[in-house]
């Protein structure tokens, strides 16, 4: 019985360890999302026209809010609300 209990404990610990490996990255993403919601992240936002030229660049502590359709990006920067419709937007964290 002792060997069976030890093997079950070892197997359980192994399975928990395997599950936690995948959870670590998910947890880190959740923490970054929370930090972004609270204070924004130091980011650069590039807005491109249809020809691939940069039309506008925004830089600072930015929390991006997009919509479910993907045609609008909204954020506040230096006390001003910025909403971008129907454009190619790339956001990079600095």
HELIX and SHEET records of a PDB file:
HELIX    1   1 UNK A    2  UNK A   39  1                                  38    
SHEET    1   A 3 UNK A  54  UNK A  62  0                                        
SHEET    2   A 3 UNK A  41  UNK A  48 -1                                        
SHEET    3   A 3 UNK A  88  UNK A  93 -1                                        
SHEET    1   B 3 UNK A  65  UNK A  66  0                                        
SHEET    2   B 3 UNK A  72  UNK A  77 -1                                        
SHEET    3   B 3 UNK A  80  UNK A  85 -1                                        
END                                                                             
